[in-house]
Amino acid sequence: MKILAVRVGRVGDTVMMTPALSEIIQYYPEAEITLLTSPVGKHLLHNFHPNIVENWTWQRSGLIKPYTDKAAIKKNLRKIHFDKIFCFDSSPRIASLFSGSKDNFFWYQGSAELKHCARAYLDFVAEACNRDALPLFNTLPVEANSVKQTEQELADIGISSDDTLVMFHPTFSGFTKSSFRKKQARLRKLWPVDHYGELAKKLSQLPLENGRSPKTLMVLLPEEISYGEEIVASSGGIIKLLRSQPTFERYKAMLKRADLLITPDSGPMHVASALGTKIIAFFSMKDPGDCGPYMPPEKFTILRTEDTDSPESGVAAIDVNTVFRACKKMLSVTG
């Protein structure tokens, strides 16, 4: 059996498809699976499962690449017969790729009721296959070699394997770009620089059962480094800052090593949920019921601006003490 699974999206979109992808693999353990994803999705799902034999990509931005990629996909579809095609993209533009296909094509077009996107995907696949939905969460593999290299890299900056590690991810996709949409995103997602600095100082004084205090770390893209340096300065140099590399393997290993991630609604939030890392996530003007961390509920805490006295202020309305109390709870600190 040959199966094609389609999700051409960003990091979070791809991660939220992983429970359904695992479900397909469990339903059809002998199937050969091809993925159609964005380029970032291909990197993210590298080595996801041995049943995945190929990954096609469609880069949907740019002048030429979107058209050449689409042409290559159509050519492949003419050559290969798929017994089942699961399209998790509700976009008609994506679905139109399969308009001439005689294969068993299933297209997700949204849910009639409010439910988490990952759960909706699970139910979609179950219904398409006439089976019971499986109780699966987000999941991503991490290469053992990347874990080992990460341990050494952290040790080189003074973070040992015995330390409790709290990671901050303060940015969001495209936050450096200027547009009205990005200004709205900044309001909803950028927790103030001095808030991160003050939180790091509080965490550095928090006694844990092992007799140590948590270490704090950020791993940011090159274009985000200057913003990260502002946060480091506001912490008095407490926070460690590393530059991200052009592969997800090292970043996944960093997130898996972390005991807690503090972040707005973002791609790294979803990646952390797939690695089992505890999460404190900021949400503002958006319902986490359909796009929050999809993992066991005891593993994450959602802090919403709608629960503050000034939700119109965006994520800045969430005060440092509220986040610090959530940290203590997630790290199982009493007193």
N, C-alpha and C positions, 0 to 999 in steps of 0.2 A: 504494500500500500504506500502511495505517495501523498503527502499532505503539504499544503502551502498555508502558512500563517502570516497575516499581513498587519503590521502596525507601523506606519511611517510617521513617527512623532519624536518629541523631545525625550529627555531622560525620564521624567516622571511618567509620561505616557507609556514608554517601553516597559518600565518596571511594573506598572499596574497591569500589564498584560501577562506577566510571568506566572501568576497562579493558573490562568487559563491555559497557558502553554504547558505547564506541568500536568494539568488535567488531560490535555490531548495526549501527552506522552503516556500517561497511565491508562487511558482508554485504549490506546493503540500502541502497545509496547514494541511491536515489530515494525512500525511504520518508519519510513524515511521522510524526514521533515525538512522542508526548505522554508526559510524566513525571508520576508520582504520588509525591510526596515529602512530607517534613515541611516546615514553613515555613523552617527553617534550611537544608534541602536545596535549596529553591528559590533562596535567596540564593546559596548556594555554587555552584550550577550555572548561574547567570546567564550567558547568552551562551556556553554550553558548545559548541554547534554550530548552524549555521543550520537543520539538519534538524529540530531540536526546535522545534515550532510552538506548544506550550502546556505549562504546568506546573500541575497540580492539586495542592492541598495538603490534608493531613489533620493537624490539630493534635490530638494524642491526650491532652493534659492539659487540665484545666479542667472547669467545670461544664456549659457549654452548647456551646462550640465543637466538641468532638469529635463531637457528634451532628449539628450543622448541617453540618459538613464532610462527614461520612459520607453524609448525605442528599443533598448536592449531588453527590458522587461517583456515587452510585447513579443519580441523575437523568441525569447525563452518560453513564453506561454504557448506559442505556436508549436514548439518542439516537444514540450513535456506534457504528458497527461497526468493531472492530479486527481486522485479519487475524491479528495475533499479540499475545499478552499475556505478558510475561515478569515474573513476580513473584519478586523476590529476597528477599522476607521469608518466613522459614520459619514465622512465626506464623499459626496457623489463623484468628485474628481478622482478619488482613489478607486472607488467601486467601478468607475467607467472602464478601468483597465480590463475588466473581466466581462464586459458587455457581450462579447462574442464567444465567451467560453461555454462549452457544453458540459463542463465538469460540474460536480456537486458543489455549488457555490452558496455560502452562507454569509450574509451581510448583517453586521451589527448596526442598527439604526437608532440606538438610544433606548433608554428604559422608560416605561410609562410611570414608574414610581421612583421616588428618591431612594437611591441605594448607592453604596460605594461603587465607583467605576470598576474596580477589580472584581467585586462580587457580581456586578452586572455581566462582566465578561464570562465569569464562571457559569452563570445561569444561561447565558447565550449558547455556550458550547454544549452544556448539558442538554438543553432543549434541542439543539441541532442534531445531537447524537442519540436522542431519546434515552438518556441515562440520568441518574441522579447526580446533582452537582456535588463536587468533592470539597471538603473543608480545608482548603489550601490557602496559604498566605503568600505575600511577595517573597521571592527567593532569588538569590544570585550566588554563583560560585566564586571563590577566591583561590587563586593559585598559591600553592604552598610556598613556592619560591618567592613570590611577592610578599607573603607574610614574613618570611625570614629576612628579606632585604629591608622591609619596613621596621622590623624590630631593631636592626642595626642602625638604620638612619635615625630613629628616635633616640636610641642610646647615645648617638653622637651629639645630640643637642640636650642631653641630660634627662631624658624620659626613659626610665627603666621599665622592665616588664612587671615590676611590682607596684608601679605607680598607678593611681586612678587617673584616667585621662578623660578630660572633658574637651570636646572639639566645638568650636564656634564656626558656623558658616553664615556670615552676615550679609551675603549678597544674593542676587537672583539673576536669572538669565538675561543678559543684555542690559544690566543696570547702568552701564556707562553711556548708553545711547540716550540721546535727547529727543523726546517726543511727548505729546500729551499723554499717551498711553503709558510711557515709562514714568512720567511724573506721578501718575496714579499708582503705579506699581511701587514706586518709592514710598509713597504714603502708606501703602498697605504692608510693605515688607522690610523697609530699612529701619531696624531698631537703632536708636541713636548711638553714635560712636562712644560717647562717655558712659552710656549704660553698660556696654560690653566691658569697658575698662573697669568700672566700679564693680561689676559682677566678678570679674577675674580677681580683683583684690579681695573680695569677700571669700571667694573659693580658696584662695591661697592661704587663708587663715582658718579654714574649716578642718578641724581634727577628725580623722577617720579612724576606724578600728585598727588599721595596720600601723597607726602612729604617724602617718604621713598626711599631707594635704593634697588635694587634687592638683594636677598640672593642666594647663590650658594650651590649646593649639589651634591654629588656623592653617589650612592648606588652600591657597587661592591661585586663580589663573593670573598670568602675567599682567593683564590689563586691570586686575583687581588689587595688585600688590600695594600700590600707593594708598589705597583706601585702607587696606589691612595695616599698613604702617601707622596710619592715624590711630587705629584702634590699639595697636601695641603701645604707642606713645601714651595714650590715655590710661593704660594699665600700669604705667611706670616700668614698662619692659617685662612684665610678668608673662604675658602671652608669647608663646613661640610662634613664628611665622615661617612657613615653607611654601615654596613655589610649586604649583601643580605641574605635572608632566603630561605629555600628549598621549596618555594611555589610561584606561580606567583601572587597570590591575593594581597599580600602586595606590590609587585613591580608594579603591574598594578595600584594600588591605588596611589602610589608615582608618577608615570608618569602622571596619570590623574590630580593630584594636581598641577603638574608643569605648569607654564605658557609658558615655552619654554624649549626644549631639544636641546643640542648641541652635535653632535655625528658623527662619521664616518658612512659609510654604514654598518649597523649592525642590529641584531635582535631587540634591543630596539628601533631603528628608526621605524621599522615596527609596533611594539607594540604601540608606541606613536601615530603613524598615525591612528591606530584603536581606540584610545581613544580621538581623537580630539585635542591633544596637539600640539602646534606650534613647528616646527622643523627647525633647521639649520643643514644641513647634508653635510659632506665632501665626495666628490667623486674624485677618481683618477684612471685613466687607466680603467675606467668602465663606461658604458653608463647608466645614471639613467633613461633613457626612458623606460627600461623594468623592473627595480627593485628599483626605487626610492619610496618615500612615496606615497601611493595611497589614496589620500584624496583631499579635495578642494584645488586648487592651491594657493589660498591666505594664506593657512595655513603653507606653507613651503617654504624655500629658499635652493637651491642647490648651493654650492660653489665648483667649479671644478678646479683641478690643471691645466687642459688644458687651462684655462682662465688666467693663470699666465705667467710670463716671463720664468719660469724654471720648466715646468711640469715634467721633468725627476727627480726632487727632491722629487716627491711624495707629500703627503699631507702637508709636512712641507713647501711647497712653498706658502701655503695660509697664509698670514700674519695676525697678531692680529688685526690691524686696520680694515681690510676688514671684519673680523668676528664681531668686535664691531659695525661697521656701520650697519651690517645686524641685530644685536641684537636690536639696537635702532629702526630700521624699524619694526621688528616683535613685539616689545613691544610698538609700536606707540609713540615713543619719538621723539620730534621735537627739532631742534637746535643742 
